[in-house]
């Protein structure tokens, strides 16, 4: 593998590591401060302090935590779970990125070895399955931290979202003046 590909791979892994570290520490995506008051970023018609804009929305993780009433203790437990997930999957995710880079390099070179390509695909599938298994475990563990009332709120949101997904297009079509028939 030539040096430029290695350097690009290393740079990509470094950027991902920094992003994961920031996410694990709960660092906000955009700076907030006295120059950007929360009232100015509030959604029209929304509750005060409900962030909207490029970096914050009413669907942001912080807004969802507020609506659920997540306690500081629960936040700490969520962070600990994510840190554990990140630690357990670090090698698999790094290997996955390396395999994808190797596959991309092979495809870009124009010299495609079908047997090697099949091996890379098999390894990618195995690593993705490992990461997905851990991700699903993380979701189960997060649900175990929530109170029954918080879980009920999430169930209500999921039901509402499923309803809109099923019937939203039909409703949008009628609002635009389209009719069936």
GROMACS elastic network, one bead per residue, 0.5 to 0.9 nm:
[ bonds ]
;  ai    aj funct       b0    kb
    1     4     6  0.85111   500
    1     5     6  0.67755   500
    1     6     6  0.69944   500
    1   102     6  0.84327   500
    1   105     6  0.87475   500
    2     5     6  0.57295   500
    2     6     6  0.65444   500
    2     7     6  0.88751   500
    3     6     6  0.50184   500
    3     7     6  0.60288   500
    3     8     6  0.85474   500
    4     7     6  0.50223   500
    4     8     6  0.61176   500
    4     9     6  0.85346   500
    5     8     6  0.50493   500
    5     9     6  0.60642   500
    5    10     6  0.85114   500
    5   101     6  0.80749   500
    5   105     6  0.81572   500
    6     9     6  0.50535   500
    6    10     6  0.60875   500
    6    11     6  0.85559   500
    7    10     6  0.50876   500
    7    11     6  0.61107   500
    7    12     6  0.85883   500
    8    11     6  0.50789   500
    8    12     6  0.61394   500
    8    13     6  0.86116   500
    9    12     6  0.51428   500
    9    13     6  0.61915   500
    9    14     6  0.85592   500
    9    97     6  0.79522   500
    9    98     6  0.72149   500
    9   101     6  0.72699   500
   10    13     6  0.51243   500
   10    14     6  0.60910   500
   10    15     6  0.86878   500
   11    14     6  0.50167   500
   11    15     6  0.62442   500
   11    16     6  0.86728   500
   12    15     6  0.52002   500
   12    16     6  0.62556   500
   12    17     6  0.85767   500
   12    97     6  0.88071   500
   13    16     6  0.51160   500
   13    17     6  0.60286   500
   13    18     6  0.86001   500
   13    94     6  0.72353   500
   13    97     6  0.80338   500
   14    17     6  0.50519   500
   14    18     6  0.61895   500
   14    19     6  0.86270   500
   15    18     6  0.51768   500
   15    19     6  0.62112   500
   15    20     6  0.86350   500
   16    19     6  0.50782   500
   16    20     6  0.60814   500
   16    21     6  0.85047   500
   17    20     6  0.51364   500
   17    21     6  0.60685   500
   17    22     6  0.85767   500
   18    21     6  0.50927   500
   18    22     6  0.61567   500
   18    23     6  0.85812   500
   19    22     6  0.51325   500
   19    23     6  0.61364   500
   19    24     6  0.85865   500
   20    23     6  0.50020   500
   20    24     6  0.60283   500
   20    25     6  0.85269   500
   20    83     6  0.89761   500
   20    86     6  0.78548   500
   21    24     6  0.50985   500
   21    25     6  0.61611   500
   21    26     6  0.85701   500
   21    27     6  0.86676   500
   21    83     6  0.87354   500
   22    25     6  0.51752   500
   22    26     6  0.61424   500
   22    27     6  0.51630   500
   22    28     6  0.79679   500
   22    29     6  0.85741   500
   23    26     6  0.50779   500
   23    27     6  0.60828   500
   23    28     6  0.80650   500
   23    29     6  0.87051   500
   23    79     6  0.87763   500
   23    82     6  0.89571   500
   24    27     6  0.77751   500
   24    79     6  0.59426   500
   24    80     6  0.81935   500
   24    82     6  0.66276   500
   24    83     6  0.61344   500
   24    86     6  0.86548   500
   25    79     6  0.74145   500
   26    29     6  0.89951   500
   26    79     6  0.78985   500
   27    30     6  0.86339   500
   28    31     6  0.66789   500
   28    32     6  0.82619   500
   28    55     6  0.89927   500
   29    55     6  0.66248   500
   29    56     6  0.85695   500
   30    55     6  0.63161   500
   30    56     6  0.85050   500
   31    36     6  0.88915   500
   32    35     6  0.76203   500
   32    36     6  0.61705   500
   32    37     6  0.79198   500
   32    38     6  0.85743   500
   33    36     6  0.56333   500
   33    37     6  0.69044   500
   33    38     6  0.88504   500
   34    37     6  0.58790   500
   34    38     6  0.89927   500
   36    39     6  0.85429   500
   36    40     6  0.69799   500
   36    41     6  0.75633   500
   37    40     6  0.54955   500
   37    41     6  0.68976   500
   38    41     6  0.51809   500
   38    42     6  0.62788   500
   38    48     6  0.76971   500
   38    49     6  0.55382   500
   38    50     6  0.79142   500
   38    51     6  0.71393   500
   39    42     6  0.51156   500
   39    43     6  0.86515   500
   39    48     6  0.62220   500
   39    49     6  0.61907   500
   39    50     6  0.84746   500
   39    51     6  0.86543   500
   40    43     6  0.84594   500
   40    49     6  0.89981   500
   41    44     6  0.89885   500
   41    48     6  0.88275   500
   41    49     6  0.76096   500
   41    50     6  0.76017   500
   41    51     6  0.56059   500
   41    52     6  0.57015   500
   41    53     6  0.67709   500
   41    56     6  0.85044   500
   42    45     6  0.84251   500
   42    46     6  0.67086   500
   42    47     6  0.71698   500
   42    48     6  0.57131   500
   42    49     6  0.57058   500
   42    50     6  0.52507   500
   42    51     6  0.52931   500
   42    52     6  0.60710   500
   42    53     6  0.86774   500
   43    47     6  0.73345   500
   43    48     6  0.77697   500
   43    49     6  0.84922   500
   43    50     6  0.64566   500
   43    51     6  0.66857   500
   43    52     6  0.57792   500
   43    53     6  0.84529   500
   43    57     6  0.82596   500
   43    58     6  0.78651   500
   44    47     6  0.83803   500
   45    48     6  0.88693   500
   46    49     6  0.85374   500
   46    50     6  0.66357   500
   46    58     6  0.85600   500
   47    50     6  0.56160   500
   48    51     6  0.83227   500
   49    63     6  0.87170   500
   50    56     6  0.84236   500
   50    57     6  0.73210   500
   50    58     6  0.59866   500
   50    62     6  0.89880   500
   50    63     6  0.63168   500
   50    66     6  0.89924   500
   51    55     6  0.83981   500
   51    56     6  0.50045   500
   51    57     6  0.50407   500
   51    58     6  0.59159   500
   51    59     6  0.87674   500
   51    60     6  0.78429   500
   51    62     6  0.86391   500
   51    63     6  0.70775   500
   52    55     6  0.71985   500
   52    58     6  0.60051   500
   52    59     6  0.86329   500
   52    60     6  0.84672   500
   53    56     6  0.53481   500
   53    57     6  0.59438   500
   54    57     6  0.75862   500
   55    60     6  0.83141   500
   56    59     6  0.78066   500
   56    60     6  0.57341   500
   56    61     6  0.86897   500
   56    62     6  0.84282   500
   56    63     6  0.83358   500
   57    60     6  0.50835   500
   57    61     6  0.87490   500
   57    63     6  0.74035   500
   58    61     6  0.86192   500
   58    62     6  0.86527   500
   58    63     6  0.56810   500
   58    64     6  0.74618   500
   59    62     6  0.81724   500
   59    63     6  0.61557   500
   59    64     6  0.62134   500
   60    63     6  0.52141   500
   60    64     6  0.62061   500
   60    65     6  0.85918   500
   61    64     6  0.51067   500
   61    65     6  0.60942   500
   61    66     6  0.86371   500
   62    65     6  0.50341   500
   62    66     6  0.62361   500
   62    67     6  0.86934   500
   63    66     6  0.51122   500
   63    67     6  0.62376   500
   63    68     6  0.86131   500
   64    67     6  0.50783   500
   64    68     6  0.61011   500
   64    69     6  0.84484   500
   64    70     6  0.87935   500
   65    68     6  0.51123   500
   65    69     6  0.59511   500
   65    70     6  0.52960   500
   65    71     6  0.85333   500
   65    75     6  0.87503   500
   66    69     6  0.50010   500
   66    70     6  0.64146   500
   66    71     6  0.89925   500
   67    70     6  0.80285   500
   67   153     6  0.89100   500
   68   149     6  0.86051   500
   68   150     6  0.57036   500
   68   151     6  0.87372   500
   68   153     6  0.70725   500
   68   154     6  0.80708   500
   69   150     6  0.75487   500
   70    73     6  0.81925   500
   70    74     6  0.61027   500
   70    75     6  0.67694   500
   70   146     6  0.80131   500
   70   150     6  0.82212   500
   71    74     6  0.51405   500
   71    75     6  0.62911   500
   71    76     6  0.87565   500
   72    76     6  0.62786   500
   72    77     6  0.86676   500
   73    76     6  0.51438   500
   73    77     6  0.62840   500
   73    78     6  0.86700   500
   74    78     6  0.60967   500
   74    79     6  0.85917   500
   74   145     6  0.67084   500
   74   146     6  0.75826   500
   75    78     6  0.50328   500
   75    79     6  0.62070   500
   75    80     6  0.86099   500
   76    79     6  0.51089   500
   76    80     6  0.61701   500
   76    81     6  0.86222   500
   77    80     6  0.50307   500
   77    81     6  0.61490   500
   77    82     6  0.86357   500
   77   142     6  0.83440   500
   77   145     6  0.76153   500
   78    81     6  0.50894   500
   78    82     6  0.62097   500
   78    83     6  0.85844   500
   78   141     6  0.87052   500
   78   142     6  0.64724   500
   78   145     6  0.80303   500
   79    82     6  0.50971   500
   79    83     6  0.60673   500
   79    84     6  0.85605   500
   80    83     6  0.50738   500
   80    84     6  0.61808   500
   80    85     6  0.85835   500
   81    84     6  0.51376   500
   81    85     6  0.61595   500
   81    86     6  0.85726   500
   81   138     6  0.67372   500
   81   141     6  0.75394   500
   81   142     6  0.75831   500
   82    86     6  0.59894   500
   82    87     6  0.84906   500
   82   138     6  0.72361   500
   83    86     6  0.50029   500
   83    87     6  0.61096   500
   83    88     6  0.85693   500
   84    87     6  0.50672   500
   84    88     6  0.60605   500
   84    89     6  0.85308   500
   84   138     6  0.89381   500
   85    88     6  0.51741   500
   85    89     6  0.60949   500
   85    90     6  0.82944   500
   85   134     6  0.66807   500
   85   135     6  0.73078   500
   85   137     6  0.87543   500
   85   138     6  0.67494   500
   86    89     6  0.53391   500
   86    90     6  0.56986   500
   87    90     6  0.52957   500
   87    91     6  0.81307   500
   88    91     6  0.74881   500
   88    92     6  0.82282   500
   88   131     6  0.88581   500
   88   134     6  0.79671   500
   89    92     6  0.52141   500
   89    93     6  0.59523   500
   89    94     6  0.84848   500
   89   130     6  0.79752   500
   89   131     6  0.61084   500
   89   134     6  0.74072   500
   90    93     6  0.52415   500
   90    94     6  0.61141   500
   90    95     6  0.85360   500
   91    94     6  0.51348   500
   91    95     6  0.60209   500
   91    96     6  0.84215   500
   92    95     6  0.50770   500
   92    96     6  0.59792   500
   92    97     6  0.86377   500
   92   127     6  0.58712   500
   92   128     6  0.80831   500
   92   130     6  0.74710   500
   92   131     6  0.69252   500
   93    97     6  0.62314   500
   93    98     6  0.86210   500
   93   127     6  0.75217   500
   93   128     6  0.82200   500
   93   131     6  0.73246   500
   94    97     6  0.51773   500
   94    98     6  0.62350   500
   94    99     6  0.86648   500
   95    98     6  0.50152   500
   95    99     6  0.61134   500
   95   100     6  0.85707   500
   95   124     6  0.86027   500
   95   127     6  0.78124   500
   96    99     6  0.51329   500
   96   100     6  0.61777   500
   96   101     6  0.85970   500
   96   123     6  0.81422   500
   96   124     6  0.60469   500
   96   127     6  0.63202   500
   96   128     6  0.74996   500
   97   100     6  0.50866   500
   97   101     6  0.61377   500
   97   102     6  0.85712   500
   98   101     6  0.50571   500
   98   102     6  0.61176   500
   98   103     6  0.85883   500
   99   103     6  0.61003   500
   99   104     6  0.85056   500
   99   120     6  0.64490   500
   99   121     6  0.85205   500
   99   123     6  0.78398   500
   99   124     6  0.68056   500
  100   103     6  0.50615   500
  100   104     6  0.60549   500
  100   105     6  0.85050   500
  100   120     6  0.81173   500
  100   121     6  0.89216   500
  100   124     6  0.76576   500
  101   104     6  0.50260   500
  101   105     6  0.60294   500
  101   106     6  0.85450   500
  102   105     6  0.50863   500
  102   106     6  0.62081   500
  102   107     6  0.86763   500
  102   120     6  0.82791   500
  103   106     6  0.51063   500
  103   107     6  0.62175   500
  103   108     6  0.85817   500
  103   116     6  0.89794   500
  103   117     6  0.69230   500
  103   120     6  0.69362   500
  103   121     6  0.84884   500
  104   107     6  0.51097   500
  104   108     6  0.60311   500
  104   109     6  0.85090   500
  105   108     6  0.51088   500
  105   109     6  0.60454   500
  105   110     6  0.88164   500
  106   109     6  0.52277   500
  106   110     6  0.66998   500
  106   111     6  0.63839   500
  106   112     6  0.60251   500
  106   113     6  0.80194   500
  106   117     6  0.82945   500
  107   110     6  0.55299   500
  107   111     6  0.69692   500
  107   112     6  0.61927   500
  108   111     6  0.80532   500
  108   112     6  0.89220   500
  109   112     6  0.77330   500
  112   115     6  0.89015   500
  112   116     6  0.81947   500
  112   117     6  0.73546   500
  113   116     6  0.53461   500
  113   117     6  0.60218   500
  113   118     6  0.86233   500
  114   118     6  0.61061   500
  114   119     6  0.86412   500
  115   118     6  0.51416   500
  115   119     6  0.63139   500
  115   120     6  0.87142   500
  116   119     6  0.50347   500
  116   120     6  0.61771   500
  116   121     6  0.86104   500
  117   120     6  0.50865   500
  117   121     6  0.61800   500
  117   122     6  0.86563   500
  118   121     6  0.50664   500
  118   122     6  0.61959   500
  118   123     6  0.86642   500
  119   122     6  0.51081   500
  119   123     6  0.62235   500
  119   124     6  0.85768   500
  120   123     6  0.51409   500
  120   124     6  0.60787   500
  120   125     6  0.86123   500
  121   124     6  0.50173   500
  121   125     6  0.61479   500
  121   126     6  0.86345   500
  122   125     6  0.51737   500
  122   126     6  0.62728   500
  122   127     6  0.87341   500
  123   126     6  0.50966   500
  123   127     6  0.61896   500
  123   128     6  0.85410   500
  124   127     6  0.51944   500
  124   128     6  0.60280   500
  124   129     6  0.85054   500
  125   128     6  0.51506   500
  125   129     6  0.61346   500
  125   130     6  0.86778   500
  126   129     6  0.51624   500
  126   130     6  0.63288   500
  126   131     6  0.88326   500
  127   130     6  0.50152   500
  127   131     6  0.62537   500
  127   132     6  0.85050   500
  128   131     6  0.51476   500
  128   132     6  0.59660   500
  128   133     6  0.84745   500
  129   132     6  0.50162   500
  129   133     6  0.60260   500
  129   134     6  0.86452   500
  130   133     6  0.51950   500
  130   134     6  0.64564   500
  130   135     6  0.87034   500
  131   134     6  0.51744   500
  131   135     6  0.61014   500
  131   136     6  0.86827   500
  132   136     6  0.61034   500
  132   137     6  0.84931   500
  133   136     6  0.52961   500
  133   137     6  0.62896   500
  133   138     6  0.86981   500
  134   138     6  0.61402   500
  134   139     6  0.87268   500
  135   139     6  0.63735   500
  135   140     6  0.87855   500
  136   139     6  0.50584   500
  136   140     6  0.63181   500
  136   141     6  0.86315   500
  137   140     6  0.50721   500
  137   141     6  0.61169   500
  137   142     6  0.85693   500
  138   141     6  0.50842   500
  138   142     6  0.61355   500
  138   143     6  0.86864   500
  139   142     6  0.50781   500
  139   143     6  0.62962   500
  139   144     6  0.86979   500
  140   143     6  0.51741   500
  140   144     6  0.63080   500
  140   145     6  0.89793   500
  141   144     6  0.50136   500
  141   145     6  0.66471   500
  142   145     6  0.53081   500
  142   146     6  0.68618   500
  143   146     6  0.53413   500
  143   147     6  0.83639   500
  143   151     6  0.73150   500
  144   147     6  0.79376   500
  146   149     6  0.80660   500
  146   150     6  0.59437   500
  146   151     6  0.63606   500
  147   150     6  0.52161   500
  147   151     6  0.62914   500
  147   152     6  0.86567   500
  148   151     6  0.50372   500
  148   152     6  0.61138   500
  148   153     6  0.87217   500
  149   152     6  0.50280   500
  149   153     6  0.63777   500
  149   154     6  0.87914   500
  150   153     6  0.51142   500
  150   154     6  0.63764   500
  150   155     6  0.86912   500
  151   154     6  0.50472   500
  151   155     6  0.61615   500
  151   156     6  0.86421   500
  152   156     6  0.62267   500
  152   157     6  0.87001   500
  153   156     6  0.50724   500
  153   157     6  0.62892   500
  153   158     6  0.86635   500
  154   157     6  0.50377   500
  154   158     6  0.61248   500
  154   159     6  0.85511   500
  155   158     6  0.50600   500
  155   159     6  0.60951   500
  155   160     6  0.85646   500
  156   159     6  0.51013   500
  156   160     6  0.61579   500
  156   161     6  0.85451   500
  157   160     6  0.50991   500
  157   161     6  0.60504   500
  157   162     6  0.85678   500
  158   162     6  0.60662   500
  158   163     6  0.85435   500
  159   162     6  0.51223   500
  159   163     6  0.61700   500
  159   164     6  0.86522   500
  160   163     6  0.51317   500
  160   164     6  0.62376   500
  160   165     6  0.85897   500
  161   164     6  0.51524   500
  161   165     6  0.60826   500
  161   166     6  0.86306   500
  162   166     6  0.61613   500
  162   167     6  0.85493   500
  163   166     6  0.51910   500
  163   167     6  0.59481   500
  163   168     6  0.73268   500
  164   167     6  0.52556   500
  164   169     6  0.78909   500
  164   171     6  0.88489   500
  165   168     6  0.54994   500
  165   169     6  0.73906   500
  166   169     6  0.72929   500
  166   170     6  0.81667   500
  167   170     6  0.52589   500
  167   171     6  0.62700   500
  167   172     6  0.86856   500
  168   171     6  0.50555   500
  168   172     6  0.60147   500
  168   173     6  0.85007   500
  169   172     6  0.50216   500
  169   173     6  0.60443   500
  169   174     6  0.87204   500
  170   173     6  0.52091   500
  170   174     6  0.65627   500
  170   175     6  0.89370   500
  171   174     6  0.53441   500
  171   175     6  0.64537   500
  171   176     6  0.89392   500
  172   175     6  0.51634   500
  172   176     6  0.64500   500
  172   178     6  0.88695   500
  173   176     6  0.53424   500
  173   177     6  0.67453   500
  173   178     6  0.53921   500
  173   179     6  0.73163   500
  174   177     6  0.52950   500
  174   178     6  0.52182   500
  174   179     6  0.61097   500
  174   180     6  0.87203   500
  175   178     6  0.73075   500
  176   179     6  0.88827   500
